[in-house]
Amino acid sequence: MSSVIPKYFKVTQIKSTIALPFKKKNAMKTLGLTRRLQTVYHKITPQEAGQIAIVKELVKVELSPIKKSRRKMRMERKSDPGFTIISKRR
């Protein structure tokens, strides 16, 4: 049985940082989160876990075996156009 070991935290900001203490705002900046529904990947380390623990009410954390680039995440969000071009007529 092959089990995939997660190597990354997938961190998504779900709440705003408006009117929060400086420590929490700074932790969000350190994690690279600047707006709601933004997602970033971080290696699993004690330092990253500590930063996430500071803002645990503001983020959703998942474990991921791979790190996705911004481009790959965007391509996954794109909808199917509903048609496929098989060949061009000339």
C-alpha positions in Angstrom: 0.0 0.0 0.0 1.6 3.3 -1.1 0.6 6.3 1.0 1.5 9.7 -0.2 3.2 11.8 2.5 2.1 15.4 2.5 5.0 17.9 2.1 3.2 21.2 2.0 0.6 23.2 3.8 -2.1 24.6 1.5 -3.2 27.7 3.3 -6.2 29.7 2.1 -7.3 33.0 3.7 -11.0 32.9 4.5 -11.5 36.0 6.7 -10.3 39.6 6.4 -7.5 41.1 8.5 -9.3 44.4 9.0 -9.3 45.7 12.6 -7.0 42.9 13.8 -3.9 43.3 16.0 -0.5 44.0 14.4 0.8 40.5 15.3 -2.0 38.7 13.3 -1.6 41.1 10.3 2.1 40.5 10.3 1.7 36.8 10.5 -0.6 36.9 7.4 1.9 39.0 5.5 4.7 36.5 6.5 2.6 33.7 5.1 2.1 35.6 1.9 -1.6 36.2 2.2 -2.9 39.6 1.4 -6.5 39.1 0.3 -9.5 36.8 1.0 -9.6 33.5 -0.8 -6.0 33.7 -1.8 -4.1 30.3 -1.6 -0.4 29.7 -1.0 1.7 26.7 -0.4 4.4 26.3 2.3 6.7 23.5 3.2 5.8 21.8 6.5 8.2 23.2 9.0 7.7 24.2 12.7 8.2 27.9 11.8 5.3 27.8 9.3 3.1 25.8 11.7 3.7 28.5 14.3 2.7 31.3 11.9 -0.4 29.3 10.9 -1.3 28.8 14.6 -1.3 32.5 15.2 -4.0 33.1 12.5 -5.8 29.8 12.7 -9.2 31.5 12.8 -8.6 33.4 9.6 -7.3 30.6 7.4 -8.2 27.1 6.1 -5.2 24.7 6.1 -5.0 21.4 4.1 -2.1 19.1 3.6 -0.8 18.6 0.1 1.8 16.2 -1.4 2.5 18.6 -4.2 3.0 22.4 -4.6 0.9 23.9 -7.3 2.0 27.1 -9.2 -0.3 30.0 -9.6 -0.6 29.2 -13.3 -1.7 25.6 -12.5 -4.2 26.7 -9.9 -5.7 29.2 -12.4 -5.9 26.6 -15.2 -7.9 24.3 -12.8 -10.3 27.1 -12.0 -11.0 27.9 -15.7 -14.3 26.5 -17.0 -14.6 24.2 -19.9 -15.6 26.3 -23.0 -18.3 23.7 -23.9 -16.9 22.8 -27.3 -13.8 21.3 -28.8 -12.1 22.3 -32.1 -11.3 19.1 -34.0 -9.8 20.7 -37.1 -9.8 24.0 -38.9 -11.5 24.2 -42.3 -9.7 26.0 -45.0 
